[in-house]
C-alpha cells in the first residue's frame, strides 16, 4: 500500500439461468433457500456431509446472493465474471461425495479468484483492464490447479484495482476499466481498499466462502482490514505465482481471505506448495507445513513478545482507542508488548521500493503478455491501447505509472540493483535486527486508518499506518484480523514476523481473534452515521 503514495461495469458470464431467475425459481421465499450468510467452511462442509445441502445447491445459493446484493440492492460490484461451468463442476463433486470420495475440507466449496489469476476455462483473466479483454488462459495458474485438485468450485472472478493498482498515482481502489467500482459492504460510499478489493468484499458479504487475492504491498492486508475480514499475506515463495499477472518478482504473492482465521488457514493449506516454474518456491523447501490448522491455538499469545512501533500509538483518537484495547487483549492473553522504533530507519531510502516495482513490473508483464492469449503483447501495447481508448479506459485517472515503468531498462541495470539493495535487502536487514535485538516473536500495528470515501477524480485519500508494509517489502508474512469499528467502519490489526513464520502468526492472530471477537457482519449502509 505504500506504493499509493507514488502511485464498465462488470461482465457476467452466462450460467444457463439468469441471476434474477435463480433468485426467484430455485428457492421459494426466504425460508426456502439455504442461507449461506456468514457460514464457515466447516459449517458448509458439515451441511454437505449431512446431506442438508449439496454443492450444486450451495453454488446456486451464492449465485442468488450475488444477484441480490452484488448486482442489485447495495450493488457492491465485487464480482467481475461468473464461471458458467460452476454448477456442472459442483454436480461432479456431488457425485464423487455420493460415491464416498471427499477430496478434503474444500470439496464442493465455492471459491472466488482475483481477476489477475489465470483459469483455463471459459473465464477471462484481465487484471480489470479493457486492454486485456478476451484473454482466456491456455493453462490454469498453479494455485488454481491445486484448488481444483482439492475439490474447490471456482465460482468466478472478482474485480480489482486495475493492474493491481499499479497504473496511476491518483487511482481509486477497487476501480477498473473493465469492472467499474467495487464498494465497501459496511458503508457503500467508502473505499474497499485494494488491489484485491473484490475478493475481500466477496468474502465479507458472503458472496463466497473464501477467496484468493494477491499482494505486492498491502493488497491483501488493507482490503482485509477495511472489509472486516482476515487476510494472510504469505512469505514470498510459499505460494506459486505462475499464471498470475505480475507486478514484482521480489514482493508478489497470492494469499487467502476468510471471515475467520481458520477459514483463511484452510485455504492457505491448499494454496501453499512448491512449483518448478516459480523459482521463488524453491526456498520453501522444508518450510511448507503439512497442516497449518495445528497452529490454531487459543493460548498461542502466552509468553510471546510482540513489538509495536511507537509512532503508531498516538495518531487518531478513534483508532488509538481500538489499538489500546487490542494491545490490552494481547497482554491479557499472556503477551508482552514491547515499544520499538523502526519506521524512521526504513524511510531513509525514500522511493527505492517504487523503483524496484517499476523495473520488475515492466519485465514481468512483458514476459506474461508474450505468452498470453491477450491481443496486447507488451507494456507499450497496453499504453497505446489506453491512449486510443482514453474515454473508456481512462475516464478518471491516467497511466503515469505504466508510462514511467516503460521508460526504464532491464533488471541488469545498475539503478535497479541499487534500488533492490536499498529496498528489499535493507528492509530484511532492519527487520531481522529488530526481531533479534528485541527478542520479538512478531510485530503488530493498525493495518490502516478509517476507510475513506470513494473519489475517482482525486483518488485514494490514504489514512495512514500500513503496519504490514515493511513485511511486504522484505517478502515476509503478515496476517490481518478485525480490530474493531469506528462508526461502523472496520479497522484491522496486522501482525508480521520473519520469513516462513506463518505458523507462529496464525497462532497469534487466532488467539487474538478468539479473545477479542471483533468481527461484525456488514450492514450495507449507504453512508456513515455522522
SEDRENMAR-104911 format. One record per residue (C-alpha): y, z, x. Coordinates in steps of 0.05 Angstrom, whole numbers, plus 5000, padded with zeros to 4 digits. Layout:
N
Y, Z, X
...
***
This chain:
530
5000, 5000, 5000
5048, 5007, 5058
5050, 4932, 5060
5090, 4934, 4996
5148, 4954, 5039
5142, 4886, 5072
5113, 4855, 5024
4983, 4653, 4643
4954, 4695, 4611
4881, 4705, 4627
4827, 4653, 4612
4766, 4680, 4575
4702, 4641, 4583
4662, 4625, 4521
4606, 4673, 4503
4575, 4639, 4444
4614, 4680, 4393
4689, 4693, 4397
4712, 4763, 4415
4743, 4771, 4346
4677, 4755, 4312
4639, 4802, 4358
4682, 4859, 4334
4671, 4844, 4261
4600, 4818, 4254
4556, 4850, 4307
4573, 4921, 4285
4593, 4942, 4215
4651, 4992, 4216
4668, 5043, 4270
4609, 5087, 4255
4560, 5030, 4262
4579, 5010, 4332
4552, 5042, 4395
4612, 5078, 4423
4618, 5064, 4498
4684, 5101, 4507
4682, 5149, 4567
4606, 5145, 4573
4579, 5154, 4644
4528, 5111, 4678
4477, 5167, 4669
4492, 5171, 4594
4486, 5096, 4585
4421, 5094, 4624
4393, 5152, 4584
4411, 5118, 4519
4374, 5055, 4541
4314, 5096, 4565
4311, 5129, 4497
4316, 5062, 4462
4380, 5084, 4427
4415, 5022, 4453
4395, 4960, 4492
4432, 4927, 4550
4448, 4869, 4502
4480, 4918, 4453
4519, 4951, 4510
4546, 4883, 4532
4566, 4867, 4461
4599, 4935, 4452
4641, 4925, 4515
4659, 4854, 4494
4682, 4880, 4427
4724, 4934, 4460
4755, 4882, 4506
4773, 4841, 4445
4804, 4902, 4411
4846, 4934, 4466
4849, 4885, 4525
4865, 4821, 4487
4899, 4853, 4427
4923, 4922, 4409
4954, 4952, 4472
4938, 4886, 4506
4920, 4914, 4575
4903, 4845, 4602
4855, 4874, 4654
4801, 4821, 4645
4816, 4751, 4671
4749, 4719, 4654
4683, 4738, 4620
4614, 4718, 4642
4586, 4670, 4590
4515, 4689, 4613
4524, 4764, 4607
4485, 4771, 4542
4428, 4728, 4568
4425, 4768, 4632
4423, 4833, 4593
4367, 4805, 4549
4325, 4790, 4611
4337, 4861, 4637
4318, 4889, 4569
4252, 4851, 4573
4240, 4880, 4642
4251, 4950, 4615
4203, 4938, 4558
4152, 4915, 4609
4160, 4980, 4648
4205, 4955, 4703
4271, 4991, 4714
4304, 4969, 4779
4348, 5031, 4786
4405, 5070, 4757
4448, 5007, 4746
4393, 4969, 4709
4426, 4938, 4648
4494, 4970, 4663
4555, 4924, 4653
4598, 4919, 4716
4665, 4884, 4727
4686, 4849, 4792
4755, 4836, 4820
4772, 4762, 4817
4771, 4753, 4893
4695, 4763, 4896
4650, 4702, 4894
4599, 4694, 4839
4552, 4634, 4839
4553, 4626, 4763
4600, 4597, 4711
4659, 4640, 4730
4715, 4622, 4777
4739, 4660, 4839
4814, 4651, 4845
4849, 4714, 4872
4891, 4705, 4810
4924, 4642, 4837
4935, 4578, 4798
4925, 4542, 4864
4852, 4566, 4863
4835, 4546, 4791
4768, 4511, 4788
4739, 4547, 4849
4668, 4562, 4827
4630, 4591, 4886
4566, 4560, 4911
4536, 4627, 4931
4543, 4699, 4909
4582, 4746, 4953
4534, 4792, 4990
4553, 4851, 4946
4543, 4810, 4883
4472, 4792, 4905
4459, 4867, 4915
4486, 4883, 4846
4443, 4830, 4813
4381, 4855, 4850
4397, 4926, 4827
4397, 4902, 4754
4472, 4906, 4740
4501, 4859, 4688
4562, 4823, 4716
4605, 4826, 4654
4665, 4789, 4681
4722, 4785, 4730
4785, 4828, 4730
4857, 4809, 4741
4892, 4830, 4805
4958, 4826, 4842
4957, 4753, 4863
4928, 4741, 4933
4912, 4816, 4933
4987, 4830, 4934
4999, 4790, 4997
5046, 4737, 4971
5116, 4766, 4964
5158, 4826, 4985
5181, 4831, 4913
5113, 4826, 4879
5097, 4865, 4815
5029, 4899, 4819
4978, 4872, 4770
5012, 4805, 4760
4981, 4739, 4778
5000, 4668, 4760
4931, 4656, 4731
4921, 4723, 4696
4990, 4747, 4676
5009, 4821, 4677
4958, 4877, 4674
4984, 4942, 4642
4971, 5015, 4653
4928, 5043, 4597
4963, 5110, 4597
5034, 5083, 4586
5032, 5008, 4579
5102, 4994, 4607
5081, 5027, 4672
5051, 4995, 4733
4975, 4995, 4741
4987, 4990, 4817
4948, 4941, 4858
4919, 4899, 4881
4855, 4920, 4846
4894, 4931, 4782
4847, 4900, 4732
4785, 4934, 4759
4817, 5003, 4755
4846, 4992, 4685
4779, 4965, 4660
4744, 5028, 4682
4799, 5075, 4657
4800, 5042, 4588
4723, 5038, 4583
4721, 4962, 4584
4661, 4970, 4631
4621, 5027, 4661
4642, 5017, 4733
4679, 4963, 4772
4687, 4935, 4841
4754, 4930, 4875
4777, 4912, 4945
4826, 4945, 4992
4866, 4927, 5053
4915, 4986, 5048
4916, 5024, 4983
4889, 4970, 4936
4833, 5016, 4913
4867, 5083, 4923
4933, 5070, 4887
4902, 5038, 4824
4852, 5095, 4821
4909, 5145, 4824
4956, 5115, 4772
4899, 5099, 4724
4868, 5168, 4726
4800, 5149, 4756
4760, 5155, 4821
4763, 5102, 4875
4724, 5101, 4941
4750, 5060, 5000
4691, 5059, 5048
4693, 5054, 5124
4704, 4981, 5143
4633, 4955, 5155
4596, 4999, 5106
4602, 4944, 5053
4598, 4869, 5067
4659, 4825, 5059
4620, 4759, 5058
4642, 4718, 4998
4707, 4757, 4986
4774, 4722, 4993
4804, 4758, 5053
4868, 4788, 5079
4846, 4826, 5141
4781, 4828, 5180
4806, 4893, 5210
4821, 4931, 5146
4788, 4895, 5086
4732, 4927, 5047
4704, 4926, 4977
4693, 4992, 4941
4675, 5024, 4874
4715, 5051, 4816
4686, 5102, 4766
4711, 5152, 4716
4677, 5206, 4756
4658, 5216, 4829
4585, 5209, 4810
4594, 5142, 4776
4633, 5115, 4836
4579, 5140, 4882
4524, 5107, 4841
4559, 5041, 4850
4573, 5053, 4924
4498, 5066, 4933
4485, 4993, 4914
4545, 4962, 4950
4532, 4994, 5018
4488, 4952, 5064
4486, 4910, 5127
4498, 4835, 5125
4483, 4789, 5183
4541, 4745, 5161
4592, 4801, 5168
4595, 4827, 5239
4632, 4890, 5218
4570, 4915, 5183
4532, 4917, 5249
4570, 4982, 5263
4540, 5013, 5201
4471, 5015, 5234
4446, 5086, 5227
4504, 5109, 5184
4486, 5080, 5116
4456, 5137, 5075
4393, 5125, 5034
4420, 5169, 4979
4494, 5184, 4972
4483, 5226, 4910
4455, 5282, 4953
4527, 5296, 4975
4548, 5314, 4903
4553, 5388, 4917
4598, 5433, 4877
4603, 5481, 4936
4620, 5429, 4988
4690, 5456, 4999
4665, 5524, 5023
4683, 5535, 5096
4718, 5468, 5104
4785, 5458, 5140
4829, 5408, 5105
4895, 5383, 5133
4958, 5369, 5093
5018, 5331, 5122
5077, 5378, 5118
5124, 5325, 5093
5082, 5318, 5030
5095, 5389, 5008
5165, 5381, 4980
5186, 5313, 4952
5186, 5311, 4876
5183, 5375, 4836
5131, 5350, 4786
5085, 5321, 4840
5098, 5382, 4884
5072, 5426, 4827
5008, 5384, 4819
4996, 5386, 4894
5007, 5461, 4898
4956, 5471, 4842
4907, 5424, 4877
4913, 5460, 4944
4902, 5526, 4909
4839, 5498, 4876
4814, 5477, 4945
4827, 5547, 4971
4793, 5579, 4911
4731, 5537, 4927
4730, 5563, 4998
4770, 5512, 5037
4823, 5530, 5089
4887, 5488, 5083
4919, 5471, 5149
4990, 5443, 5152
4995, 5386, 5202
5043, 5332, 5223
5021, 5261, 5240
5062, 5212, 5199
5122, 5212, 5245
5077, 5192, 5303
5045, 5136, 5264
5113, 5109, 5241
5136, 5097, 5312
5101, 5029, 5313
5141, 5001, 5255
5114, 4937, 5225
5055, 4928, 5271
5006, 4933, 5213
5042, 4879, 5174
5040, 4834, 5235
4964, 4844, 5241
4955, 4828, 5168
4995, 4764, 5171
4956, 4737, 5230
4889, 4756, 5201
4906, 4731, 5131
4921, 4661, 5158
4858, 4660, 5199
4813, 4689, 5145
4840, 4649, 5087
4835, 4583, 5125
4763, 4599, 5141
4747, 4617, 5069
4781, 4556, 5039
4749, 4508, 5088
4680, 4520, 5058
4701, 4537, 4987
4700, 4492, 4925
4775, 4501, 4916
4820, 4439, 4916
4865, 4473, 4967
4833, 4476, 5036
4885, 4512, 5078
4940, 4564, 5071
4990, 4507, 5079
4958, 4472, 5019
4968, 4536, 4978
5041, 4539, 4998
5053, 4466, 4979
5016, 4474, 4912
5061, 4533, 4894
5124, 4494, 4912
5103, 4435, 4869
5084, 4481, 4811
5140, 4531, 4820
5155, 4544, 4747
5084, 4565, 4731
5061, 4591, 4799
5124, 4628, 4820
5165, 4645, 4758
5187, 4715, 4781
5179, 4721, 4856
5164, 4673, 4912
5115, 4668, 4970
5152, 4691, 5033
5091, 4728, 5059
5048, 4666, 5054
5101, 4626, 5090
5111, 4679, 5144
5035, 4681, 5156
5032, 4605, 5162
5084, 4606, 5217
5040, 4649, 5262
4989, 4626, 5313
4917, 4644, 5324
4882, 4711, 5336
4884, 4697, 5411
4960, 4702, 5411
4985, 4759, 5456
5032, 4781, 5399
4972, 4792, 5353
4934, 4831, 5405
4994, 4876, 5418
5003, 4888, 5343
4929, 4905, 5336
4935, 4956, 5392
4997, 4988, 5362
4970, 4989, 5291
4895, 4994, 5283
4874, 5023, 5350
4933, 5071, 5357
4923, 5098, 5287
4850, 5111, 5303
4872, 5149, 5366
4923, 5191, 5329
4875, 5209, 5272
4818, 5225, 5319
4863, 5271, 5359
4889, 5303, 5295
4820, 5318, 5269
4794, 5344, 5335
4853, 5387, 5356
4858, 5420, 5288
4783, 5423, 5276
4792, 5388, 5209
4737, 5363, 5163
4786, 5319, 5124
4859, 5308, 5108
4887, 5305, 5037
4952, 5290, 5001
4981, 5256, 4940
4955, 5185, 4934
5023, 5164, 4906
5081, 5188, 4863
5091, 5178, 4788
5075, 5107, 4764
5138, 5064, 4759
5159, 5016, 4705
5134, 4944, 4709
5190, 4900, 4735
5170, 4828, 4752
5241, 4809, 4774
5253, 4866, 4823
5181, 4881, 4839
5147, 4948, 4851
5191, 5010, 4857
5145, 5046, 4904
5146, 5122, 4892
5122, 5146, 4959
5066, 5186, 4992
5007, 5138, 5003
4965, 5193, 5035
4907, 5144, 5041
4945, 5093, 5083
4930, 5119, 5154
4856, 5116, 5139
4863, 5044, 5114
4899, 5023, 5178
4846, 5057, 5220
4788, 5028, 5179
4766, 5098, 5159
4742, 5120, 5090
4782, 5152, 5035
4769, 5175, 4964
4819, 5186, 4908
4808, 5232, 4848
4853, 5253, 4789
4901, 5309, 4808
4936, 5315, 4741
4990, 5282, 4700
5066, 5281, 4695
5088, 5265, 4624
5021, 5233, 4611
5024, 5191, 4675
4966, 5203, 4724
4974, 5222, 4796
4914, 5224, 4844
4894, 5266, 4904
4869, 5227, 4964
4821, 5253, 5017
4806, 5217, 5082
4762, 5231, 5143
4733, 5196, 5204
4690, 5134, 5207
4625, 5136, 5168
4641, 5204, 5137
4634, 5180, 5065
4583, 5234, 5051
4630, 5290, 5071
4687, 5261, 5030
4642, 5252, 4969
4624, 5326, 4972
4696, 5349, 4979
4721, 5303, 4923
4663, 5322, 4877
4674, 5397, 4887
4748, 5389, 4873
4735, 5345, 4812
4686, 5395, 4783
4732, 5454, 4795
4796, 5422, 4771
4773, 5378, 4713
4838, 5338, 4714
4815, 5271, 4685
4841, 5255, 4616
4825, 5191, 4578
4883, 5143, 4568
4926, 5145, 4505
4954, 5074, 4507
5026, 5096, 4494
5079, 5042, 4496
5127, 5085, 4537
5133, 5153, 4569
5152, 5212, 4526
5221, 5227, 4552
***
